[in-house]
Amino acid sequence: MDVTKLPPKPKTMRTMNVEPNWQGMFRFAVQLVTDNMPKSAGQALVIEMLEYGQRLDSAFNLANAQEQEQQEQGQEKNDDIQV
């Protein structure tokens, strides 16, 4: 087997957008800070900033879900109007 040869290119290529689990990352970061950062080094401030980021992400996700729902409802109304 010749390892210098590249495998053949696929005939079709698909792409996927895989978003990270931000809520899990924030929880993990808070746990890391709690376990490894001394309280005297500003632990409370760092945890508060991480929790704030987590709340922002939640609000952003909620707003996007509501906007998408409104768009879908608007599309359904437009479908009903068309004759």
C-alpha positions in Angstrom: 0.0 0.0 0.0 1.4 3.4 -1.1 0.8 5.8 1.8 1.9 8.8 -0.4 -1.2 8.5 -2.6 -4.3 10.5 -1.4 -7.6 8.7 -1.3 -10.0 9.5 -4.2 -12.1 12.6 -3.7 -15.8 12.0 -3.1 -18.1 12.8 -5.9 -20.4 14.9 -3.7 -19.5 16.8 -0.6 -21.9 17.8 2.2 -21.3 20.4 4.9 -22.8 20.6 8.3 -22.9 23.5 10.7 -22.4 21.9 14.2 -22.9 24.5 16.9 -21.1 23.8 20.3 -23.1 23.2 23.4 -22.5 26.7 24.9 -24.6 26.0 28.1 -22.5 22.9 28.9 -19.3 24.9 28.2 -20.3 27.6 30.6 -21.2 25.1 33.3 -17.9 23.3 32.8 -15.9 26.6 32.9 -17.7 27.6 36.2 -16.8 24.2 37.6 -13.1 24.6 36.6 -12.9 28.0 38.1 -14.6 26.8 41.3 -12.2 23.9 41.6 -8.9 25.6 40.5 -9.0 29.3 41.1 -8.5 30.7 44.6 -11.2 32.8 46.0 -8.7 35.5 46.7 -7.8 35.7 43.0 -11.2 37.0 42.0 -13.0 33.7 41.7 -16.4 35.3 42.4 -16.0 37.9 39.6 -15.0 35.3 37.0 -17.9 33.0 38.0 -20.3 35.9 37.8 -19.0 36.8 34.3 -19.4 33.2 33.1 -22.9 33.0 34.6 -23.8 36.3 32.8 -22.5 34.8 29.5 -24.7 31.8 30.1 -27.7 33.9 30.7 -27.0 35.9 27.6 -26.8 32.7 25.6 -30.1 31.5 27.0 -31.8 34.8 26.2 -30.3 34.8 22.7 -31.5 31.2 22.0 -35.0 32.0 23.3 -35.2 35.1 21.1 -34.1 33.2 18.1 -36.6 30.4 18.8 -39.5 33.0 19.2 -38.5 34.8 16.0 -38.4 31.5 14.1 -41.8 30.5 15.5 -43.2 33.9 14.4 -41.8 33.4 10.9 -43.2 29.9 10.6 -46.6 31.2 11.8 -46.5 34.0 9.3 -45.6 31.5 6.5 -48.6 29.4 7.5 -50.9 32.4 7.3 -49.5 33.3 3.9 -50.1 29.7 2.8 -53.7 30.0 4.0 -54.2 33.3 2.1 -53.0 32.0 -1.2 -55.8 30.6 -3.4 
